[in-house]
Amino acid sequence: MKTVLRILITPITLMISLLVWLCAALFSRTVFLWQIAGAVLGLLALIVLFTTSVKNGLILLGFALAVSPIGLPLLAAKLLGGLQRANMALKELLH
């Protein structure tokens, strides 16, 4: 029974491992761009906040927070870590 389970789960863990590897490679390449976008949006938000409209400046600050390293990139890193932990749990189930 355990051999049948290994035969069924091994391709799944292989596909998840490849997906995690590809996503981690893509994530490491795009973090720098997210940081630049967050900084530019933050500066633009401060300029808009103090010169034209408080409401639009706060909206831009929200966007800057979303693309900063503590926004969407952190969420992506946590999801990728969860996927990797699930993959490791499947692998431990096999052994």
C-alpha angles and dihedrals in degrees: 000000000000091000091054090050091051091050091051099043101040096075090046093053090046092053092046090049091052091047092051091047093050093045092048091050092049092045093052090051096050102043091086091053091050090052092051092047091050092050094047092047091047093053092044090049092053091049092049092043094056100034112035123002132004092203094053091044091054091048090052090047088055091052090047090053091049094055096037119102090266094054129053096349090056091049090050091050092050092049091048090050091050091051090050092049090051089050091050090050090054091049092050089051088060095053 
